[in-house]
Amino acid sequence: MRADGHSVSRRDFIKTSGGVVAASMLAQPSTVAQSLSSQPRSSAKMRYAVVGTGIRGITMWGRSVAREYADYVDIVGLCDINPGRLEFAKDYIGVDCPTFTEFTEMMSQTRPDTLCVTTMDSTHDEFIVKGMEMGCDIVTEKPMTTDEDKCQTILDAQARTRKNVAVTFNYRYSPHRVRMKELLMEGRIGRLTSVDFHWYLDIYHGADYFRRWHGKERYGGTLFVHKSTHHFDLLNWWIESEPEEVFAHGALEYYGHNHPFRHTNCRGCPHSSQCQHYWDITQDRFLTNLYVDQEQHDGYLRDGCVWSTDIDIFDKMAAQIRYANGVQVSYSCTTYSPYEGYRIAFNGTKGRMEAWIKERQPWQAENHDEIRVTDNFGETELIQISHATGGHGGGDTRLLDRIFKDPTAPDPNRLAAGARDGAMSILIGVAARTSVKTGEPVKIASLTTLKPRLDRP
């Protein structure tokens, strides 16, 4: 499926001679087998292939791997349906491996042992499944997939092939989130009873989801799945239990049809002088090379109009989540805030732990994040966590190290995420999306064969 929604030959891209056709591009950790991080590293380098050469695929999972992990990894193949983007990706990553516009051909010719899936969310399931069936362990960008049926297909394939799937939940790895996890594990606020979690996307970052394919539910599953999968995974990891029931509200009240004018994309827009969201992509040489110069091959417009009437996802979201261990969560996400970051509070039987994490704010002078812990009938402690270098608060580098450099390192905070983690994260989003449409609470156990557990396995 082309990113612009026209049906190019995804079928040709993923051609198979029989069995399950795999057309998607994302991977998850396994439910039955161990995750990649628990497997011993052999003396030979990992034979590693990437399917999907968009920005995430060629930066974190391409160039960073080639530059920082060359002693551990051989990139043996790159695959994408857009031949122009594919050639730019090869040059940008700095590798001399073969490139392919047909997935099965890459898999057959290069014989990777690990496949990294970084394609459009709605296609993840097909590439994950086909990759496992062709003998690969999987590393997949989040979200694992976009609905309950695709999720079940992945779980069934993983159980059948017993291959490993690692879901790349990099948010777990940042130092301040790890410290909150440690404080919860230490019982610093007693038994956890509830969580208040509110995420704010600013008018720049938030708008970017609505000018790309993410603004269509059929491609990204709504931001309840694509974006909130990060947040729901953090909750599952912090709470150390699994979600049982979700009730949600959501609406599209800022972007999309909520404006008097619109155009196909920003370039050439007759309303550019009036639109506060006007964005000239050609001022960014990298994005121009990667997307604008490659439009001739698939028609994908990276600078789509945020007021398009084709946008059908929510831009404000709220959910109530009940966990198997009794913890209750109030969650919200706003996509048009003047600032970016999140507020979180953990309420326990002995106190409260809270944080206001500011991201992407030009006026932010501090080089640390702060955690406030207040004891019932006691004092307040302020804990400062220094900022780490690298993307996502330092989480990207730590995640890459675990997958490629030292997968057998001790993991006391249970940072490594597998297929069950990937499933439980997206299923909260799927349940929330369904609840908005039906007006009814949705039980997680009704979606797939996974049954929520009291303690996160």
C-alpha positions as CSV (number, residue, x, y, z in Angstrom):
1,M,0.0,0.0,0.0
2,R,1.4,3.3,-0.9
3,A,1.8,5.9,1.8
4,D,-0.6,8.2,-0.1
5,G,-3.3,5.6,0.0
6,H,-3.2,4.5,-3.7
7,S,-2.8,0.8,-4.2
8,V,0.6,0.2,-5.7
9,S,2.0,-3.2,-5.7
10,R,2.4,-4.0,-2.1
11,R,1.4,-7.5,-3.2
12,D,4.3,-7.6,-5.7
13,F,6.6,-6.1,-3.0
14,I,5.9,-9.0,-0.7
15,K,5.4,-11.7,-3.3
16,T,5.5,-15.2,-1.9
17,S,5.1,-18.6,-3.5
18,G,2.7,-19.8,-0.8
19,G,1.7,-19.6,2.8
20,V,0.9,-16.4,4.6
21,V,1.5,-13.2,2.6
22,A,3.5,-10.8,4.7
23,A,3.2,-7.2,3.6
24,S,3.8,-5.2,6.7
25,M,6.9,-3.7,8.2
26,L,7.2,-3.7,12.0
27,A,8.4,-6.2,14.6
28,Q,7.5,-7.2,18.2
29,P,9.0,-9.3,20.9
30,S,7.8,-12.8,21.4
31,T,5.2,-14.1,23.8
32,V,6.6,-17.7,24.1
33,A,10.2,-17.5,23.3
34,Q,12.7,-15.2,25.0
35,S,13.3,-11.7,23.8
36,L,16.4,-10.8,21.7
37,S,18.0,-9.3,24.8
38,S,18.1,-12.6,26.6
39,Q,19.9,-14.5,23.8
40,P,23.7,-15.1,23.9
41,R,25.7,-13.3,21.2
42,S,27.6,-15.6,19.0
43,S,31.1,-14.7,17.8
44,A,29.7,-14.0,14.3
45,K,28.2,-10.6,13.5
46,M,24.5,-10.3,13.3
47,R,23.2,-10.4,9.7
48,Y,20.8,-7.5,9.7
49,A,18.3,-6.3,7.1
50,V,15.9,-3.3,7.2
51,V,12.5,-3.1,5.5
52,G,11.2,0.5,5.3
53,T,13.6,3.3,4.6
54,G,11.7,6.3,5.9
55,I,13.2,8.7,8.4
56,R,13.2,6.3,11.4
57,G,14.5,3.4,9.4
58,I,17.5,5.2,8.0
59,T,18.5,7.2,11.1
60,M,18.2,5.2,14.3
61,W,17.9,1.8,12.7
62,G,20.2,2.5,9.8
63,R,23.0,5.1,10.1
64,S,23.3,4.8,13.9
65,V,23.7,1.0,13.6
66,A,26.2,1.3,10.7
67,R,28.3,3.8,12.5
68,E,28.2,2.7,16.1
69,Y,27.7,-1.0,15.9
70,A,29.8,-2.1,13.0
71,D,31.8,-4.5,15.2
72,Y,28.6,-6.4,16.0
73,V,26.3,-6.0,12.9
74,D,26.6,-6.4,9.2
75,I,23.8,-4.6,7.3
76,V,23.1,-7.1,4.5
77,G,20.1,-5.6,2.8
78,L,17.7,-2.6,2.5
79,C,14.1,-2.8,1.2
80,D,11.5,-0.3,0.3
81,I,8.8,0.1,-2.4
82,N,10.2,3.5,-3.3
83,P,13.4,3.0,-5.4
84,G,14.4,6.7,-5.1
85,R,14.1,6.8,-1.4
86,L,15.9,3.4,-1.2
87,E,19.0,4.7,-3.1
88,F,19.1,7.8,-0.9
89,A,18.9,5.7,2.2
90,K,21.8,3.5,1.1
91,D,24.0,6.6,0.6
92,Y,22.9,8.2,3.8
93,I,23.4,5.1,5.9
94,G,26.8,4.6,4.3
95,V,26.6,1.0,3.4
96,D,27.4,-1.0,0.3
97,C,24.7,-3.7,0.7
98,P,22.3,-4.6,-2.1
99,T,18.9,-2.9,-2.2
100,F,15.5,-4.4,-3.1
101,T,12.0,-3.2,-4.0
102,E,10.7,-6.7,-3.4
103,F,10.7,-8.1,0.1
104,T,10.9,-11.8,-0.5
105,E,13.8,-11.3,-2.9
106,M,15.8,-9.5,-0.3
107,M,15.1,-12.2,2.3
108,S,16.0,-15.0,-0.1
109,Q,19.2,-13.4,-1.4
110,T,20.7,-11.9,1.7
111,R,19.6,-14.5,4.3
112,P,19.5,-12.1,7.3
113,D,19.1,-13.6,10.8
114,T,17.5,-10.3,12.1
115,L,14.9,-8.2,10.3
116,C,14.2,-4.6,11.4
117,V,10.7,-3.5,10.5
118,T,10.2,0.3,10.1
119,T,7.4,0.6,7.6
120,M,4.0,2.2,7.8
121,D,2.2,0.9,10.9
122,S,-0.7,-0.8,9.1
123,T,1.7,-3.1,7.2
124,H,3.8,-4.1,10.2
125,D,2.0,-7.4,10.8
126,E,2.6,-8.8,7.3
127,F,6.4,-8.2,7.4
128,I,6.7,-9.4,11.0
129,V,4.9,-12.6,10.2
130,K,6.7,-13.2,6.9
131,G,10.1,-12.4,8.5
132,M,9.5,-15.0,11.2
133,E,8.3,-17.5,8.7
134,M,11.5,-17.0,6.7
135,G,13.7,-17.7,9.8
136,C,14.4,-14.2,11.2
137,D,14.2,-12.8,14.7
138,I,12.5,-9.4,14.6
139,V,13.3,-5.9,15.8
140,T,10.3,-3.7,15.3
141,E,9.4,-0.1,15.7
142,K,6.4,0.7,17.7
143,P,3.5,0.2,17.5
144,M,3.6,-3.5,16.9
145,T,0.5,-3.3,14.7
146,T,-2.8,-1.4,14.5
147,D,-5.7,-3.6,15.4
148,E,-6.6,-6.7,17.3
149,D,-6.8,-9.1,14.3
150,K,-3.3,-8.2,13.1
151,C,-2.1,-8.5,16.6
152,Q,-3.5,-12.0,16.9
153,T,-1.9,-13.0,13.6
154,I,1.5,-11.9,14.9
155,L,1.0,-13.7,18.2
156,D,0.0,-16.9,16.4
157,A,3.0,-16.7,14.0
158,Q,5.4,-16.1,16.9
159,A,4.0,-19.1,18.7
160,R,4.3,-21.2,15.6
161,T,7.8,-20.2,14.5
162,R,9.2,-19.6,18.1
163,K,11.3,-16.7,16.7
164,N,12.1,-13.7,18.9
165,V,10.5,-10.4,18.5
166,A,11.8,-7.2,20.2
167,V,9.6,-4.1,20.3
168,T,11.6,-0.9,20.5
169,F,10.1,0.9,23.4
170,N,12.9,3.4,23.8
171,Y,11.0,5.5,26.4
172,R,11.6,2.9,29.0
173,Y,15.4,3.5,28.8
174,S,15.6,7.2,29.6
175,P,17.2,7.8,33.1
176,H,14.4,9.8,34.7
177,R,11.8,7.1,33.7
178,V,14.0,4.4,35.0
179,R,14.4,6.2,38.3
180,M,10.6,6.4,38.7
181,K,10.5,2.7,38.0
182,E,13.1,2.0,40.7
183,L,11.3,4.1,43.2
184,L,8.1,2.2,42.6
185,M,9.9,-1.1,42.8
186,E,11.5,0.0,46.1
187,G,8.0,0.7,47.5
188,R,8.9,4.4,48.1
189,I,5.2,5.4,48.1
190,G,3.8,2.1,49.3
191,R,1.4,0.1,47.3
192,L,0.5,1.8,44.1
193,T,-3.2,2.6,43.8
194,S,-3.7,5.0,40.9
195,V,-1.9,7.1,38.2
196,D,-2.7,10.4,36.6
197,F,-0.9,10.7,33.2
198,H,-1.4,13.6,30.8
199,W,0.6,14.1,27.7
200,Y,0.9,17.3,25.7
201,L,2.1,17.6,22.0
202,D,2.9,21.1,21.0
203,I,1.5,22.8,17.9
204,Y,4.6,21.9,15.9
205,H,5.2,18.2,16.8
206,G,1.5,17.6,17.2
207,A,0.6,19.1,13.8
208,D,3.2,16.9,12.1
209,Y,1.2,13.8,12.8
210,F,-1.7,15.3,10.8
211,R,0.3,16.3,7.7
212,R,1.6,12.7,7.3
213,W,-0.1,9.3,6.8
214,H,-0.6,9.1,10.6
215,G,-3.6,11.3,10.2
216,K,-5.6,8.5,8.6
217,E,-6.9,5.7,10.9
218,R,-6.4,3.1,8.2
219,Y,-2.6,3.7,8.2
220,G,-1.8,4.5,11.9
221,G,-4.7,3.2,13.9
222,T,-5.3,6.7,15.4
223,L,-2.8,8.3,17.8
224,F,-4.4,6.1,20.6
225,V,-2.3,3.4,18.9
226,H,0.6,5.1,17.1
227,K,1.6,7.7,19.7
228,S,0.0,6.5,22.9
229,T,1.5,3.0,22.5
230,H,4.6,4.6,24.1
231,H,2.6,5.9,27.0
232,F,0.6,2.8,27.6
233,D,3.8,0.7,27.5
234,L,5.3,2.9,30.2
235,L,2.2,2.5,32.3
236,N,2.2,-1.3,31.9
237,W,6.0,-1.3,32.8
238,W,5.7,1.1,35.7
239,I,2.6,-0.6,37.2
240,E,3.9,-4.2,36.6
241,S,0.4,-5.5,35.8
242,E,-1.7,-5.8,32.7
243,P,-4.8,-3.8,31.7
244,E,-8.2,-5.3,32.1
245,E,-10.7,-2.7,30.9
246,V,-10.7,0.7,29.0
247,F,-13.3,3.4,28.7
248,A,-12.4,6.4,26.5
249,H,-13.5,9.6,24.9
250,G,-12.0,11.3,21.8
251,A,-12.7,13.8,19.1
252,L,-11.3,15.8,16.2
253,E,-11.8,19.4,17.1
254,Y,-8.8,21.3,15.9
255,Y,-7.2,19.8,12.8
256,G,-8.9,18.3,9.7
257,H,-12.2,19.7,8.7
258,N,-12.1,22.3,11.6
259,H,-10.8,25.2,9.4
260,P,-12.2,27.5,6.7
261,F,-9.5,26.8,4.1
262,R,-7.3,23.9,3.0
263,H,-5.0,22.6,0.2
264,T,-3.4,19.3,-0.8
265,N,-0.1,20.2,0.8
266,C,2.0,23.2,1.9
267,R,4.0,23.7,-1.2
268,G,2.0,25.8,-3.6
269,C,-0.7,26.5,-1.1
270,P,-2.7,29.7,-2.0
271,H,-3.4,30.2,1.8
272,S,0.3,30.0,2.9
273,S,0.3,33.6,4.2
274,Q,-2.8,33.1,6.3
275,C,-2.0,29.6,7.7
276,Q,-0.1,29.4,11.0
277,H,0.8,25.8,10.2
278,Y,2.4,26.6,6.9
279,W,5.7,24.7,6.6
280,D,8.2,24.9,3.8
281,I,9.7,21.4,3.7
282,T,12.2,22.5,1.0
283,Q,14.1,24.5,3.7
284,D,15.2,21.1,5.2
285,R,17.7,19.5,2.8
286,F,17.5,16.1,4.4
287,L,13.7,15.8,4.2
288,T,13.7,17.2,0.7
289,N,16.2,14.5,-0.4
290,L,14.3,11.7,1.4
291,Y,10.7,12.7,0.5
292,V,10.2,15.6,-1.9
293,D,12.7,14.3,-4.5
294,Q,11.1,10.8,-4.3
295,E,7.4,11.8,-4.8
296,Q,7.6,10.8,-8.4
297,H,7.9,7.2,-7.4
298,D,4.9,6.8,-5.1
299,G,3.1,10.2,-4.8
300,Y,3.6,10.5,-1.1
301,L,3.4,14.1,0.1
302,R,5.3,14.6,3.3
303,D,4.0,18.1,3.8
304,G,0.3,17.3,3.6
305,C,-2.3,19.8,4.7
306,V,-3.2,19.6,8.4
307,W,-6.7,20.8,7.5
308,S,-7.4,18.0,5.0
309,T,-10.9,16.6,5.2
310,D,-9.4,13.1,4.8
311,I,-8.0,13.3,8.4
312,D,-10.2,11.0,10.5
313,I,-8.3,10.5,13.8
314,F,-8.8,12.1,17.2
315,D,-6.8,15.2,18.2
316,K,-7.9,15.1,21.8
317,M,-8.1,11.8,23.7
318,A,-8.8,10.6,27.2
319,A,-9.1,7.2,28.7
320,Q,-9.8,5.4,32.0
321,I,-7.8,2.2,32.4
322,R,-8.3,-0.5,35.0
323,Y,-5.5,-2.9,35.7
324,A,-5.7,-6.5,36.9
325,N,-4.0,-5.5,40.2
326,G,-6.6,-2.8,40.9
327,V,-4.6,0.2,39.8
328,Q,-6.7,2.9,38.1
329,V,-5.3,5.2,35.5
330,S,-6.6,8.6,34.2
331,Y,-4.8,9.3,30.8
332,S,-5.1,12.1,28.3
333,C,-3.3,13.3,25.2
334,T,-3.7,16.8,23.6
335,T,-2.1,17.4,20.2
336,Y,-2.3,21.2,19.9
337,S,-0.7,22.5,23.1
338,P,1.6,25.6,23.2
339,Y,4.3,23.4,24.9
340,E,5.4,19.8,24.9
341,G,5.8,17.4,27.7
342,Y,3.9,15.4,30.3
343,R,2.7,15.5,33.8
344,I,2.5,12.2,35.8
345,A,1.5,11.4,39.4
346,F,1.7,8.0,41.1
347,N,-0.6,7.7,44.1
348,G,0.3,5.1,46.7
349,T,-0.7,4.0,50.2
350,K,2.3,5.8,51.7
351,G,2.6,8.9,49.5
352,R,2.7,10.4,46.0
353,M,5.4,10.6,43.3
354,E,5.0,13.2,40.6
355,A,6.9,14.8,37.7
356,W,6.4,17.6,35.1
357,I,8.7,16.7,32.2
358,K,9.2,19.5,29.7
359,E,10.3,18.6,26.2
360,R,11.1,20.6,23.1
361,Q,10.8,24.0,24.9
362,P,13.2,26.7,23.9
363,W,13.0,28.5,27.2
364,Q,14.0,25.4,29.2
365,A,17.4,26.2,30.8
366,E,17.6,23.3,33.3
367,N,19.9,20.3,32.4
368,H,17.9,18.0,34.6
369,D,14.4,16.5,35.2
370,E,12.9,16.5,38.6
371,I,10.9,13.9,40.5
372,R,8.9,15.0,43.6
373,V,8.2,12.4,46.2
374,T,5.9,13.4,49.1
375,D,5.3,11.0,52.1
376,N,2.0,10.9,53.8
377,F,2.4,12.7,57.2
378,G,6.0,13.4,56.1
379,E,8.3,15.5,54.0
380,T,8.8,16.2,50.3
381,E,12.0,15.0,48.5
382,L,13.1,16.5,45.2
383,I,15.2,14.2,43.1
384,Q,17.1,15.6,40.1
385,I,17.9,13.4,37.2
386,S,20.5,14.8,34.8
387,H,19.7,14.8,31.1
388,A,21.3,12.1,29.1
389,T,22.7,12.6,25.5
390,G,20.9,11.0,22.6
391,G,17.4,10.8,21.3
392,H,14.3,10.3,23.6
393,G,16.1,11.4,26.7
394,G,19.1,9.1,26.2
395,G,16.8,6.1,25.7
396,D,17.8,5.5,22.0
397,T,21.4,4.8,22.7
398,R,20.7,2.5,25.7
399,L,18.2,0.5,23.7
400,L,20.6,0.1,20.7
401,D,23.3,-1.0,23.1
402,R,21.1,-3.7,24.5
403,I,20.0,-5.0,21.2
404,F,23.3,-4.9,19.3
405,K,26.2,-4.7,21.7
406,D,25.3,-6.4,25.0
407,P,22.0,-8.3,24.8
408,T,23.0,-10.6,27.8
409,A,23.6,-7.7,30.2
410,P,21.6,-7.8,33.5
411,D,18.2,-6.3,33.2
412,P,17.0,-5.6,36.8
413,N,14.5,-3.0,35.6
414,R,13.0,-5.3,33.0
415,L,13.7,-2.8,30.2
416,A,13.6,-5.3,27.3
417,A,10.2,-5.6,25.7
418,G,8.7,-8.6,23.9
419,A,5.7,-9.4,21.8
420,R,3.3,-9.6,24.8
421,D,4.5,-6.1,25.8
422,G,3.9,-4.9,22.3
423,A,0.4,-6.5,22.3
424,M,-0.7,-5.2,25.6
425,S,0.4,-1.7,24.7
426,I,-1.5,-1.5,21.4
427,L,-4.5,-3.3,22.8
428,I,-5.1,-0.5,25.3
429,G,-5.2,1.9,22.2
430,V,-7.4,-0.4,20.2
431,A,-9.8,-0.7,23.2
432,A,-9.8,3.0,23.6
433,R,-10.5,3.6,19.9
434,T,-13.4,1.1,20.1
435,S,-14.8,2.6,23.2
436,V,-14.9,6.1,21.7
437,K,-16.9,4.7,18.8
438,T,-19.3,2.5,20.8
439,G,-19.6,4.6,24.0
440,E,-19.0,1.4,26.0
441,P,-16.1,0.1,28.1
442,V,-14.0,-2.5,26.4
443,K,-12.4,-5.5,28.1
444,I,-8.9,-6.4,26.9
445,A,-9.6,-10.1,27.1
446,S,-12.3,-9.7,24.4
447,L,-9.8,-8.6,21.8
448,T,-7.3,-11.5,21.4
449,T,-6.4,-14.8,23.1
450,L,-4.2,-12.9,25.6
451,K,-5.8,-12.8,29.1
452,P,-4.6,-10.0,31.4
453,R,-2.4,-11.2,34.2
454,L,-2.2,-9.8,37.7
455,D,1.6,-9.5,37.5
456,R,3.2,-8.5,34.2
457,P,5.0,-11.7,32.9
